[in-house]
Structure formats: C-alpha cells, structure tokens
Amino acid sequence: MGHTAPLLQMAGICKSFGSAQVLREVDLRLDAGEVLALLGANGAGKSTLVKILCGVYSRDAGTVRLDDQAVRYDRPEEAIAHGVRFLPQEVSILPDLTVAENILIADLPLKRSWLGKQVDRPALRAKARALLDRLGCDLDPDALVHQLSAPHKRLVEIARALAGQARVIVMDEPTASLADREVQALFAVVERLKAQQIGIIYISHYLDEVFEIADRITVLRDGLNAGDFATATASRREVLDAMLGTTVDELYPPRGASIGEVALEVENLSLPSALDSVSFALHRGEILGVFGLLGSGIDQLGRAIYGALGPLPGARIALEGTPYIPADPRQGRDAGIGFVAAERQREGIVPDLGVRANITLPFIDRFVRLFSVSKPREVSHAQSWIDRLEIRAAHLDQPLRLLSGGNQQKACLARWLVEGLKVLILEEPTRGVDVGARHELYLALRQWTQQGLAVLLISSDAEEVAGICDRSIVLDRGRVSSHFSGGAAPADLLHTPTAKDHP
C-alpha cells in the first residue's frame, strides 16, 4: 500500500453508555482497495464502532479521518455524504420498485414535460445499467426487486452505494443467507470493488470466508483492540486466540470420561447419489463427529436418520437396541431423536415468533391441559431453558430474528431438551455463531452427554470436529473413509484417504 495515507483512519475511539464503557481507545485503519475483516465475539464492540463510523452514534473521544481529512458527523446522512455506506445483514431495499429506482432512489434523473417534472426513464435505465456494469451484473434495470433472489437484491444494494459515490462500504454478515455458489458470486463483486479503490469493512463469523476474501483482520475484544493480522501470514488459530483472549484449545471443554451403551446403530445406510453403505455406532454419553466437505454426503445423513427423507430401503437402524425404521420426522421425534438443521433461518426457527414459542413449539402438546395450552407450564419450561442456556433476550416473547446467531442456536437446542430425548443430531451447530457463544454451546453439549445423551455432530469444520468430539468418522463421496478414536487433529480429518482410494 506504500506510504500514502489510509483511506480511513479511526484512532483512540472511546464510547460509553452510562457507566458502561463499550469502546476504549480503539484504532482501525482501512486502505483504498482493501478488504478489512472486523472480528470479535458478541459484545466486543464491533457494532458500536461501525455505528460511530456511520453516524448513528457520536464518539466520546478519538478521531476519524477520511482521505487524511478529519471529519465529525452525528447523523447517517452526513456519513453517506462523506462516502461511507453501511449494508446491513438484512437487505434494506424497496420491494415494489424497480432495480433502477432502488439504485438511484436518492437522485432520480428528472425531465420537464407539460405535466411538470417527471422521472427521465431512459436516463434512469442508462445510469442504473452503468452502475450494474461496474459490478459485472446483468440484472434488468426494469425488473421489480421483489422478484429477485437474495444475492441479486444484495447487488442492487451495493449498486445503490456506488450511486452515492461510496468510498467505504461496511458489509455486515453479507453471506448469512447465501448458498456457497452465491457467496463466490458476491466475492467476485467484492474484487471488482477493490479494483475501483473502494475500501470494504467486512464483518463476519465465517472465518473460512474471512481468510478467503479479506486482506487484513482487525480483532476487537471487550471494547479493546485485540489484534491486527495480515490474512496471508496469520493462522486461524491466532485469530481465534485473539477473539477469545485465551488459547483456542480452551474453546473446547474436556472430553467425557464415561461412554455408555450403544444408543444408535446404523448399518448399510444408502441414498442415491448421496450415501453409500454408511455404518457406525453412537454410544450414550458420547459426541460422535461426522466430518466431510461439500459433496461428501454429510448434508443428507442426519436428515435420513431423523426421517426427513422417508423410508430407507436396505438400511438397518436400531435405537437403544430396538429396530427403528425412519419414515417421517414425527416418527423420529416420537422415538426420541432430535434434529437441528444447518440452515437455521430456513429450517430451525420461526423467526417472527418469540423465544418461548420457538422453544416449546415441537412439543406443545405436552403443555396442554383441559383442551388448551397451559401458559404457566409453557412459560415455566421456556424460562428454565432460557436461564440454563443463558439465552440473552429482552423478554420471553421477543421475536427470535432479533437475537444473535448464538442465542438463536441455543433456542433451537432448547426445544429438543425434553424428557425422552435419546439422540441429538446437530448439523453445523456453530455456523454463524460467534466464538464466545460457541464456547457456551460446547460446554452445554458436554454437560448433556455427561447425563447420558448421545450426540451426532455433523460438520464441515475440521477444527470443531477435532476439538469437541470423542470419536469421529470422515465421509467422502458418500462413503466412510476413516475412523478416529479419541481426539483427532484437524489435519488428520482433512488428509484422510478419499473414497476413490478404497476398492
């Protein structure tokens, strides 16, 4: 980057709310054409720092310089005028307007006519087309936004930022609702923005994505700078250590000492184009990890056992020694199997319902007395798990969509922790969960296994499987390629023989 002044320099930023000091002399630097990942656990100060940058909050102390010029503003409109744009996790555009209208909503081209001033439609389309071309996007400027996919709506939002002459763009969890191929399309757009010397502050819980797209990483912890790393030379472990304030090994609680009888036995489980003769045994008091990458079949295994994929011809499954034939999810639930899907927003929660309803919904019949739900019993059950799992919510009926990813996941787990649960199947249990909440979830899993619960943890995170699981198996192209007893190293999981090496 040479010796030129940074595009953005925040120095000595302090902010308090009452007696609580949220930021303590925080520094942040962003160069033109750079992606800076801003990381930290919930409560680390990321949101407050960004809100100061974007004019939502005023700072108590410190300086902000843009293009080496000191600036001070206290309203979002002023930040936008200085070229700072914030893209929230939830896309914020007007669904009933066209792509072009959304992009240029703040500066619609007008023309005079005998009816007075009107929108100049040809000019509107041409300007929108030019901005979309800067992103390498072939969207129709006349398309209605509500007809677009999630990633295309995100592109409209980015184009709108360009229309406002954005120099600094803050992206908050931009890939949270995107599939893998859509993530790569977004990254291609980010690279185009870098080439145009736009600086990007990228906030994400997905470390793999951070190391792929970011040039540098700034870590906050407890309102302080905890580390600054170049992604080309830093390790994932170093970054996690900075986020935790301890070594990453302490992220995972000690393994259980007592493994019981077989809780779930699976033999010859096959699914067309997904699983090929998968067999394993899961014991009470154990966390069995199933590791695999994209295309390995891990996204189908848990669903199959739970009953979400219907009957499984040829497979033999036993639950605590009793034959179990999964036919539908209700049967799996009634048999004592819980399932938490990887796509929490689409399958795991009802976002607009409250915390209480999300916890009690699958077993609401257990709270029925005299033909109606006993609210005191339901409230008592939900509150007990909110307290035990330390779910941070303003009140019992706060919509779940307003909670952090970690607290949403805790609510997903709480719904299954009822009498009679024998096996808990978890898909990607800490995806989109900050590192502090991950530690709390791992502690809870270990406590439950010590009480006899059997956990099948399915994950594409090698470090997670190696760190929390008592035993692990590796799936590759639908087949079990390796078994590990005790703690495996992440490299062991990643470098096992592949299915094509087996006869």
Wavefront OBJ file of the C-alpha trace (Angstrom):
o trace
v 0.000 0.000 0.000
v 3.092 2.245 0.096
v 3.337 5.262 2.374
v 0.158 7.027 1.247
v -2.364 7.979 3.897
v -5.043 5.381 4.577
v -8.500 5.845 3.123
v -9.951 5.637 6.641
v -8.215 6.088 9.983
v -10.081 5.789 13.295
v -7.831 6.470 16.288
v -8.426 6.384 20.042
v -12.186 5.896 19.697
v -13.995 5.827 23.049
v -17.697 5.362 23.731
v -19.688 4.856 26.911
v -23.356 4.275 27.612
v -23.955 5.437 31.157
v -21.330 3.773 33.340
v -20.590 1.052 30.767
v -17.518 1.809 28.660
v -18.096 -0.010 25.375
v -15.054 1.188 23.401
v -11.689 2.065 24.921
v -9.246 3.842 22.611
v -9.966 1.623 19.618
v -7.952 2.070 16.427
v -8.916 0.971 12.912
v -7.205 1.560 9.562
v -8.575 0.857 6.089
v -6.661 1.405 2.859
v -8.189 2.114 -0.540
v -8.820 -1.098 -2.447
v -8.597 -3.213 0.712
v -10.951 -5.639 2.451
v -10.591 -5.388 6.228
v -12.382 -8.056 8.276
v -13.643 -6.733 11.610
v -13.995 -9.656 14.010
v -14.915 -10.207 17.634
v -17.371 -12.047 19.847
v -20.797 -10.575 20.536
v -20.292 -7.599 22.824
v -16.737 -6.980 21.631
v -17.643 -3.516 20.331
v -17.865 -4.125 16.565
v -21.388 -2.758 16.176
v -20.689 0.325 18.266
v -17.527 1.145 16.320
v -19.342 0.764 12.998
v -22.263 2.885 14.203
v -19.822 5.658 15.095
v -18.274 5.409 11.637
v -21.727 5.502 10.019
v -23.048 8.439 12.051
v -25.549 6.533 14.191
v -23.615 7.241 17.410
v -21.317 10.115 18.266
v -17.941 9.272 19.764
v -16.863 10.425 23.221
v -13.202 10.721 22.228
v -10.895 9.939 19.345
v -10.567 10.999 15.730
v -11.907 9.852 12.365
v -10.035 10.780 9.184
v -11.201 10.117 5.620
v -8.643 10.698 2.865
v -6.435 12.213 5.592
v -9.072 14.846 6.418
v -10.533 14.979 9.938
v -14.310 14.509 9.893
v -17.013 14.606 12.513
v -20.627 13.794 11.893
v -23.507 12.689 14.072
v -26.119 11.609 11.534
v -26.128 8.759 8.983
v -26.909 11.236 6.197
v -23.658 13.047 6.917
v -21.689 9.790 6.820
v -23.253 8.956 3.452
v -22.300 12.415 2.178
v -18.695 11.604 3.144
v -18.840 8.364 1.131
v -19.458 5.887 3.977
v -22.215 3.317 3.373
v -23.487 0.538 5.637
v -25.061 -2.634 4.208
v -26.960 -4.436 6.995
v -27.303 -8.195 7.264
v -30.942 -7.965 6.185
v -31.168 -6.360 2.741
v -32.836 -2.956 3.003
v -34.437 -2.055 -0.326
v -37.938 -1.241 -1.565
v -39.509 -4.416 -2.990
v -42.209 -2.798 -5.123
v -39.832 -0.511 -7.012
v -37.664 -1.475 -9.955
v -33.969 -2.257 -9.785
v -33.135 1.124 -11.331
v -35.447 3.036 -8.992
v -33.872 1.389 -5.955
v -30.347 2.101 -7.146
v -30.977 5.798 -7.835
v -33.695 6.448 -5.258
v -31.693 9.302 -3.707
v -31.040 11.049 -7.028
v -33.667 10.148 -9.613
v -32.966 11.814 -13.001
v -35.799 14.177 -13.877
v -37.031 15.879 -17.041
v -39.518 18.619 -17.713
v -42.744 17.936 -19.541
v -46.096 19.621 -19.971
v -47.139 17.717 -16.821
v -44.231 19.181 -14.855
v -41.156 17.313 -13.653
v -41.139 13.569 -14.308
v -38.641 10.762 -13.917
v -36.477 10.519 -17.022
v -36.885 6.778 -17.632
v -34.232 6.389 -20.360
v -31.682 8.267 -18.243
v -32.675 6.237 -15.163
v -32.131 2.956 -17.002
v -28.834 4.126 -18.506
v -27.406 5.272 -15.159
v -28.514 2.091 -13.415
v -27.074 -0.024 -16.231
v -23.705 1.728 -15.897
v -23.600 1.085 -12.147
v -24.574 -2.570 -12.561
v -21.865 -2.946 -15.198
v -19.308 -1.782 -12.639
v -20.315 -4.848 -10.610
v -20.277 -7.193 -13.601
v -24.012 -7.725 -13.138
v -26.512 -8.232 -15.965
v -29.690 -7.540 -13.995
v -32.557 -5.914 -15.886
v -32.908 -2.329 -14.567
v -36.676 -2.545 -15.113
v -37.160 -5.737 -13.050
v -39.177 -5.413 -9.852
v -36.991 -6.038 -6.826
v -39.427 -8.397 -5.084
v -38.916 -10.830 -7.973
v -35.155 -11.055 -7.373
v -33.184 -13.678 -5.477
v -31.403 -12.786 -2.227
v -27.960 -12.380 -3.848
v -29.369 -10.171 -6.610
v -31.063 -7.963 -4.015
v -27.675 -7.626 -2.340
v -26.158 -6.488 -5.655
v -28.855 -3.829 -6.009
v -27.920 -2.563 -2.559
v -24.231 -2.402 -3.486
v -25.041 -0.587 -6.741
v -27.049 1.945 -4.728
v -23.965 2.548 -2.572
v -21.933 3.191 -5.732
v -24.586 5.632 -6.929
v -23.931 7.602 -3.753
v -20.192 7.807 -4.511
v -19.310 5.381 -1.714
v -15.618 5.163 -0.846
v -16.039 2.983 2.264
v -18.609 0.171 2.343
v -19.349 -1.719 5.566
v -20.801 -5.196 4.954
v -22.434 -6.846 7.972
v -22.669 -10.652 7.619
v -23.264 -10.304 3.847
v -23.268 -14.067 3.169
v -25.563 -15.164 6.016
v -28.449 -16.028 3.667
v -26.398 -17.105 0.634
v -25.585 -20.549 -0.744
v -21.951 -21.434 -1.490
v -22.080 -20.520 -5.189
v -23.815 -17.244 -4.322
v -21.025 -16.465 -1.858
v -18.472 -16.850 -4.632
v -20.503 -14.529 -6.869
v -20.518 -11.922 -4.102
v -16.765 -12.300 -3.656
v -16.295 -11.623 -7.381
v -18.179 -8.353 -6.890
v -16.026 -7.506 -3.868
v -12.915 -7.990 -6.009
v -14.354 -5.553 -8.573
v -14.943 -3.008 -5.806
v -11.350 -3.420 -4.639
v -10.126 -2.783 -8.181
v -12.065 0.510 -8.107
v -10.160 1.520 -4.935
v -13.190 1.189 -2.682
v -12.388 0.119 0.875
v -14.550 -2.573 2.464
v -15.045 -3.369 6.147
v -16.277 -6.961 6.250
v -17.998 -8.231 9.412
v -18.498 -11.992 9.570
v -18.478 -15.023 11.877
v -17.361 -17.261 8.991
v -13.595 -17.489 9.409
v -13.078 -19.547 6.259
v -14.707 -16.784 4.210
v -12.698 -14.119 6.024
v -9.427 -15.803 5.128
v -10.581 -16.117 1.521
v -11.714 -12.549 0.887
v -10.009 -10.251 3.423
v -6.568 -8.676 3.130
v -6.298 -7.897 6.825
v -8.156 -8.711 10.036
v -8.762 -6.418 12.997
v -9.998 -8.144 16.165
v -11.859 -6.421 18.997
v -12.372 -7.956 22.424
v -14.178 -6.321 25.338
v -14.054 -2.922 23.657
v -10.301 -3.015 23.026
v -8.053 -3.787 20.077
v -7.008 -7.428 20.476
v -5.023 -7.984 17.297
v -4.327 -6.953 13.731
v -3.375 -9.644 11.202
v -2.480 -9.992 7.546
v -4.508 -12.934 6.266
v -1.638 -14.028 4.033
v 0.503 -14.855 7.063
v -1.911 -15.317 10.000
v -3.384 -18.630 11.093
v -6.985 -19.301 12.008
v -5.788 -20.338 15.465
v -4.040 -16.988 16.063
v -7.193 -15.094 15.159
v -9.374 -17.277 17.393
v -6.934 -16.825 20.271
v -7.234 -13.052 19.884
v -11.033 -13.223 19.801
v -11.193 -15.470 22.863
v -8.495 -13.829 24.919
v -7.145 -17.287 25.598
v -5.804 -20.196 23.591
v -8.174 -21.847 21.160
v -7.638 -25.174 22.965
v -9.667 -23.735 25.841
v -12.593 -23.225 23.464
v -13.389 -26.916 23.854
v -14.233 -28.478 27.247
v -12.525 -31.740 28.329
v -13.862 -34.890 26.728
v -16.256 -37.152 28.622
v -14.778 -39.958 30.671
v -17.710 -42.384 30.685
v -19.152 -43.774 27.462
v -22.239 -45.956 27.864
v -24.194 -48.494 25.838
v -24.934 -48.109 22.151
v -27.731 -45.577 21.661
v -27.884 -45.562 17.856
v -26.586 -48.188 15.454
v -26.647 -47.614 11.704
v -25.782 -50.251 9.114
v -25.736 -50.043 5.328
v -27.417 -46.652 5.022
v -27.511 -45.681 1.350
v -29.143 -42.872 -0.614
v -28.904 -42.416 -4.396
v -26.077 -40.014 -5.304
v -25.510 -39.136 -1.635
v -24.654 -42.019 0.746
v -23.093 -45.415 0.084
v -23.371 -48.166 2.742
v -22.695 -45.897 5.723
v -22.352 -47.755 9.039
v -21.460 -46.561 12.550
v -22.448 -46.830 16.220
v -23.142 -43.933 18.586
v -22.963 -44.502 22.348
v -24.722 -42.843 25.258
v -22.576 -40.108 26.789
v -20.657 -39.634 23.550
v -20.251 -36.953 20.905
v -19.576 -38.709 17.602
v -18.349 -36.383 14.888
v -19.086 -36.846 11.203
v -16.751 -34.719 9.107
v -16.994 -34.095 5.387
v -16.689 -31.412 2.746
v -19.083 -30.276 0.022
v -20.386 -33.304 -1.881
v -19.404 -35.782 0.829
v -22.996 -36.596 1.800
v -22.951 -35.066 5.283
v -25.906 -32.836 4.399
v -28.115 -35.922 3.923
v -27.023 -38.207 6.771
v -28.768 -36.518 9.685
v -31.979 -35.970 7.739
v -32.081 -39.598 6.710
v -31.753 -40.865 10.287
v -34.298 -38.352 11.575
v -36.851 -39.487 8.998
v -36.954 -36.351 6.861
v -36.094 -38.309 3.687
v -38.663 -41.067 4.116
v -38.082 -44.845 4.238
v -34.523 -46.119 3.713
v -34.623 -49.451 1.851
v -31.808 -51.800 2.843
v -30.684 -49.826 5.888
v -30.737 -51.350 9.372
v -31.062 -48.853 12.197
v -31.506 -49.605 15.896
v -32.298 -47.135 18.666
v -31.156 -48.441 22.064
v -31.314 -51.960 20.677
v -34.808 -51.646 19.198
v -35.248 -51.650 15.407
v -36.061 -48.160 14.159
v -37.432 -47.521 10.675
v -37.440 -43.774 9.979
v -40.370 -42.811 7.776
v -41.070 -39.185 8.672
v -39.835 -36.529 11.122
v -42.723 -37.072 13.529
v -41.691 -40.696 13.909
v -38.105 -39.650 14.602
v -39.229 -37.115 17.171
v -41.550 -39.563 18.908
v -38.761 -42.159 19.016
v -36.525 -39.755 20.949
v -34.402 -38.256 18.169
v -33.829 -34.507 17.950
v -32.554 -32.790 14.814
v -31.114 -29.274 14.452
v -30.603 -28.396 10.781
v -27.655 -26.434 9.411
v -29.885 -23.846 7.734
v -31.200 -22.384 10.967
v -33.079 -19.489 9.355
v -34.926 -21.712 6.877
v -35.500 -24.897 8.862
v -34.550 -24.420 12.501
v -36.584 -21.472 13.724
v -39.746 -19.490 13.131
v -38.087 -16.043 13.005
v -41.146 -13.918 13.741
v -42.308 -15.995 16.705
v -40.987 -15.295 20.177
v -38.306 -17.168 22.081
v -40.902 -19.007 24.175
v -42.880 -20.265 21.189
v -39.755 -21.393 19.348
v -38.643 -23.451 22.345
v -41.989 -25.135 23.032
v -43.450 -25.477 19.523
v -42.356 -29.063 18.641
v -43.756 -30.453 21.898
v -46.608 -28.038 22.504
v -48.937 -30.989 23.191
v -47.023 -31.626 26.421
v -48.314 -28.322 27.796
v -51.989 -28.945 27.010
v -54.361 -29.119 29.974
v -58.118 -29.432 29.519
v -58.011 -28.945 25.752
v -55.868 -25.801 25.806
v -52.240 -24.880 26.291
v -51.343 -24.162 29.900
v -49.444 -20.909 29.521
v -47.904 -21.051 33.022
v -46.455 -24.503 32.293
v -45.213 -23.389 28.880
v -43.668 -20.209 30.286
v -42.018 -22.122 33.130
v -40.457 -24.634 30.736
v -39.197 -21.973 28.333
v -37.863 -19.749 31.110
v -35.974 -22.631 32.706
v -34.059 -23.273 29.472
v -33.510 -19.577 28.819
v -31.883 -19.393 32.255
v -29.898 -22.636 31.959
v -28.552 -21.857 28.486
v -28.157 -18.142 29.237
v -30.204 -17.161 26.187
v -29.916 -13.389 26.001
v -33.322 -11.956 25.123
v -35.158 -8.825 26.224
v -38.196 -10.909 27.185
v -39.795 -14.311 26.609
v -41.725 -13.238 23.543
v -39.025 -11.233 21.772
v -39.033 -12.341 18.096
v -36.221 -14.814 17.583
v -34.980 -12.980 14.470
v -33.843 -10.134 16.733
v -31.463 -12.373 18.685
v -27.838 -13.062 17.794
v -26.915 -16.230 15.912
v -25.621 -17.842 19.090
v -28.807 -17.165 21.025
v -30.950 -18.399 18.137
v -28.974 -21.635 18.116
v -29.400 -22.048 21.870
v -33.163 -21.743 21.388
v -33.005 -24.407 18.653
v -31.235 -26.740 21.066
v -33.575 -25.957 23.953
v -36.633 -27.132 22.015
v -35.268 -30.687 21.930
v -34.174 -30.949 25.551
v -37.276 -32.673 26.824
v -37.840 -35.895 28.699
v -37.285 -38.915 26.468
v -34.601 -37.455 24.197
v -32.095 -40.206 23.373
v -30.122 -38.941 20.389
v -29.485 -35.351 19.339
v -28.358 -34.810 15.726
v -26.674 -31.481 15.027
v -25.780 -30.167 11.570
v -23.129 -27.424 11.518
v -24.066 -26.444 15.098
v -21.913 -23.315 15.314
v -22.271 -21.942 11.783
v -22.745 -18.185 12.025
v -22.188 -18.267 15.803
v -19.585 -16.013 17.391
v -16.684 -17.565 19.246
v -17.963 -16.717 22.737
v -21.328 -18.374 22.106
v -19.539 -21.354 20.544
v -17.750 -21.993 23.829
v -21.060 -21.855 25.713
v -22.674 -24.299 23.263
v -19.774 -26.737 23.559
v -19.993 -26.621 27.362
v -23.720 -27.352 27.193
v -23.199 -30.309 24.835
v -20.594 -31.777 27.143
v -22.853 -31.375 30.173
v -25.697 -33.167 28.409
v -23.527 -36.079 27.319
v -22.355 -36.461 30.903
v -26.025 -37.039 31.730
v -26.231 -39.812 29.131
v -27.331 -38.033 25.962
v -25.860 -39.307 22.680
v -24.873 -36.558 20.210
v -24.206 -36.985 16.491
v -22.345 -33.838 15.413
v -22.175 -33.375 11.632
v -19.822 -30.624 10.499
v -17.577 -29.415 7.697
v -15.417 -27.615 10.293
v -12.431 -29.902 10.877
v -11.267 -27.947 13.908
v -14.698 -28.236 15.528
v -14.930 -31.993 14.990
v -11.381 -32.497 16.245
v -11.912 -30.255 19.263
v -15.256 -31.368 20.706
v -15.876 -34.951 19.545
v -14.960 -38.146 21.432
v -14.720 -40.122 18.192
v -15.105 -39.153 14.569
v -15.676 -40.588 11.130
v -14.953 -38.992 7.773
v -17.364 -39.105 4.843
v -16.045 -38.758 1.315
v -18.273 -39.149 -1.745
v -20.921 -40.749 0.428
v -18.687 -43.399 1.990
v -16.993 -43.677 5.367
v -13.321 -43.262 4.512
v -11.780 -43.117 8.004
v -12.469 -43.628 11.715
v -10.714 -41.852 14.592
v -10.878 -42.841 18.251
v -10.145 -40.091 20.750
v -9.009 -36.666 19.676
v -8.024 -36.334 16.035
v -6.091 -33.347 14.752
v -7.831 -31.196 12.113
v -5.125 -32.192 9.630
v -5.958 -35.868 10.230
v -9.550 -35.270 9.159
v -8.611 -33.196 6.135
v -5.916 -35.539 4.850
v -7.580 -38.927 5.203
v -7.747 -41.342 2.263
v -10.613 -40.459 -0.042
v -13.320 -42.822 -1.186
v -11.667 -43.222 -4.569
v -8.684 -44.802 -2.769
v -10.905 -47.606 -1.479
v -11.763 -50.673 -3.545
l 1 2 3 4 5 6 7 8 9 10 11 12 13 14 15 16 17 18 19 20 21 22 23 24 25 26 27 28 29 30 31 32 33 34 35 36 37 38 39 40 41 42 43 44 45 46 47 48 49 50 51 52 53 54 55 56 57 58 59 60 61 62 63 64 65 66 67 68 69 70 71 72 73 74 75 76 77 78 79 80 81 82 83 84 85 86 87 88 89 90 91 92 93 94 95 96 97 98 99 100 101 102 103 104 105 106 107 108 109 110 111 112 113 114 115 116 117 118 119 120 121 122 123 124 125 126 127 128 129 130 131 132 133 134 135 136 137 138 139 140 141 142 143 144 145 146 147 148 149 150 151 152 153 154 155 156 157 158 159 160 161 162 163 164 165 166 167 168 169 170 171 172 173 174 175 176 177 178 179 180 181 182 183 184 185 186 187 188 189 190 191 192 193 194 195 196 197 198 199 200 201 202 203 204 205 206 207 208 209 210 211 212 213 214 215 216 217 218 219 220 221 222 223 224 225 226 227 228 229 230 231 232 233 234 235 236 237 238 239 240 241 242 243 244 245 246 247 248 249 250 251 252 253 254 255 256 257 258 259 260 261 262 263 264 265 266 267 268 269 270 271 272 273 274 275 276 277 278 279 280 281 282 283 284 285 286 287 288 289 290 291 292 293 294 295 296 297 298 299 300 301 302 303 304 305 306 307 308 309 310 311 312 313 314 315 316 317 318 319 320 321 322 323 324 325 326 327 328 329 330 331 332 333 334 335 336 337 338 339 340 341 342 343 344 345 346 347 348 349 350 351 352 353 354 355 356 357 358 359 360 361 362 363 364 365 366 367 368 369 370 371 372 373 374 375 376 377 378 379 380 381 382 383 384 385 386 387 388 389 390 391 392 393 394 395 396 397 398 399 400 401 402 403 404 405 406 407 408 409 410 411 412 413 414 415 416 417 418 419 420 421 422 423 424 425 426 427 428 429 430 431 432 433 434 435 436 437 438 439 440 441 442 443 444 445 446 447 448 449 450 451 452 453 454 455 456 457 458 459 460 461 462 463 464 465 466 467 468 469 470 471 472 473 474 475 476 477 478 479 480 481 482 483 484 485 486 487 488 489 490 491 492 493 494 495 496 497 498 499 500 501 502 503
